[in-house]
């Protein structure tokens, strides 16, 4: 009878272990799925990484320290501390957000000129200001894609109502009209820069991009020449996707961990 009792205990122990392992597996799958799903119908950020590479696991303290050091290195020496984005809340990690983090996509922050082929890509500066003020009043706080990804993957703390603000292509109006508004709110933006726009009229200059980065903005890749990627061969595809990331990292000396697929 004693061995029967021992057998029963063993069976119960194995059952508990199986249930626990299944729960851990499901939780890991949920975290993985969050990292693969974009939060906007219009703008998809894709985390860049080398095939087969393992992402280093850092503690929240190490992550905060690294983010602070990077921000200090990239900030202009004359930038006032109260103009930089607010740091993320400190303390133990919160639960991962159960809802998707909204992403708003912008292109040109000014009135569309007469005959503009895509007038819907223009948002007047006064309207943009009103939108940002309304978001702030409603309790939203802008975060970067890297902060959002860290929340999905590692449960890094985020504000209660995070939102991501992206700016595609790289137009001068982003520097002129969007930066002052976000700087006043101490919010970061995410610049999805097509490399060619550094050399065209109406685009951003390298010094403008550096000032955006110094104000806490995140830099993402958006190809070199903004082609229809479904029409190019393999070599051109590598140049446009991997090449744009390499060029931006080399030119500006900051991480470029996300790629935005060009819209047509």
N, C-alpha and C positions, 0 to 999 in steps of 0.2 A: 504493500500500500504506500510505503514511503517513496518508492521510485515512481509510482504513478503521480504522486503529488509534485515531485520534482519535475516530471515531464510536463505537467500542466503549467507550472511556473515558466518553464522554458518556452513553451508554445506561446504563452501570453507575452513574454518578453520579445520574442521574434515578431509578433503581430504589432506591438507598439513601435518597434524599430522600423518595420515596413511602413507604417503610417507616417512616422516622422520623416523618413527618407522621401516618401512620395510628396509630402508637404513642402520639403525643402526644394525638391525638383520643380514643383509647380511654381514656387516663389521665384526660383532662378529664371524660369521661362518667362514669367511676367516681366521681370526686370529686363531680360534680353529683348522681349517684344517691344517694350517702351523705347528702347534705344534704336529700334529699327523703324518706328512709325513717326512720320512728320506730323506737326500740329497745325498745319495750314494747308488749305486747298490751293494756295497760290504760290507759296514759297517753300521749297524743300531744302533743308540743310543736310548735307551728307558728311558724316564724320570721316576724315581722311586718316588712313593708317596703312602701314606696309602690310602686304599679304603675309599671314601667318605670324605676325608680331603679337606680342602680349602687352597689353596696356599695364603700366606699373600701377600698383595699388598704393595710394598715399593716404595718410590720415588726414582728417579735416584740418588739423593744425598745420601740417605740412603744406596742404593745398592753399590755405589762407596765406601762409608765409610766402609761398612761391608766387601767388597772385600779387601780393603786396610788393615783392621785390621787382617783379616784371613791370608793374605800374610805375614804380619809382624810376626805373631805368628809362622808360619810354616817355615820361612826362617832361615837358619843358621846364627848365630851371626856374623860369619866372611864373609858372602856373600857380595860382593861389590854391591852397588846400580845399577851400570850400567850393571850388569849381569842378572838382573831380567827382565821379560817381560815388554814391554812398557805398561803403563796404557792406558785404552781406552780414546778416545777423551772426553773432558768435554764439558758442555754446554747443551742446550735444546736437547731433543731426535730428532733423524733424522727419516725420514719415514722408515718403515720396508722395508727390501730388497725385491724387486720384483722377484729376481731370487733365486733359491736354493743356499745354501752355500755349496760349494764342500767339500767333505771329502775324504782324502787320507788315505788308510789303509796300515800299514806296520807290519811286524812281526820281522824278523831277519835282522840286518844291518851288514852283512858281506858276503863274498863269500860262496856259498854252498859247503860243503865238498863233496868229491867223494861218490857217492851212496846215497846222501840225498833223502829220499822218496818224499819230496815236494820241489824241488829246486826253484820253482816259488815264494816261500815265502821268499826267500833270496834276499836282495838288497845290493850289495857291497857298502862299506863305501864311496868310491870315487864317485860312481854314486849317492848315497844319497846326498852327499855334492853338487854335480852339480845340482841336482833337486831343492834343497832348494835355491841355489843361483839364479837359473833361475826364480823361483817363486818370490823371492824378487825383482829381476830386473824388472819383469813384473808388479810390484805394489801390490802383494799379501801380506797380513799380517795374521799370524796364530792367531787363537782365540780358546777358549775352547768350549766344547759342552754347558756348562752352559751359556756362553755369547751368543751363537747362540740361545739357547732356550729363553733367556731373550729378545733378539731382536724380535723373532717371537711372544712372548706373550705380551711384554710390550713396545716394541719399543726402548729398550736400545741401545744407540749409539754403532756402530761398525765401523771399518775402511771401506773405500770404496770397497775394494776387500778382504773380509775375507775368510779364508780357515781353515779347521780343520785337524790336523795331528794326527792320532791315531796309537797306537802301541799295538798290541794284544799279549796276553799270559804273557809276562814279561821275556824277554831274556836279558842276561848280555850285549849283543852287543848294546842294546838300550842305556844303561848307558854309555858304552865305546865309541860308535861311533855316536849316534844320539844327545845325550845331549850336547856335546861340540859345534856341529854345530848350534843347535837351541839357545844355550846360547849366541853364538856370534851374532846371529840375534836378540836376545832378544825376542824370540818367545816361547810360551808354547807348550807342547805336551800333548796328552791325553793318559795315560797309562791304558789299559784295562787288568787288572791283574787277572790271574787265580791263586788262593791262593796256589795251589800245587807247582807252579814254584818258590816259596820262599824257597823250600826245595830240589831242584834238581840241579844237575850239569849243568851249562850253564844258570841257571836262575838268577834272581835278588835276592840280599840280602835285608833284611829290611832296612839296612843303605843306600843302593843304592836308594831304593824307597823314603826314607825320603829326600835324597838329590835332587831327581827329584821334589818332592813336594816343597822343599825349593827353587827350581829354577822356581817356578810358574806353574808346571805341574798339570794337573787335574787327579784325580784317579777315575777310573770306575771299576765296577764289571764285571767278565767274568767267573763266576762259581767257584767252589772249585777245582774240578778235571777234568774239561773240557770233560764231557761225551756227548754222543749223547742224548740230552734231550728228544727226541721222544721215547726213549726206557726205561725210568725210571718211577717208580711209583710216586704217589703224594707226599709221605713223602720225597723221595730222591729229587724230584723236588724243594720242599721248601728249603731243605738243600743246594742245589746247587745255587739257585737264591737268596732267602732271606738270607740264611746263609753266602754266600760269601760277601754280602754287610755288614752284621753285623760284620763279622770277620775283614774286611778291616777298617771299621769305628773304631772298638775297637783297632786295632793294630796301626793305624796311626793317629787317632784323627782328621780326616778331613771329610767333606761331601763326600758321595758316592751316587750321584744322578742319575747315568746312568748305564744301564746294556747292555752289548754286547753279543748277542746270539752266542754261539760257532759254528763255521763252520765245516761241515764234507763233 
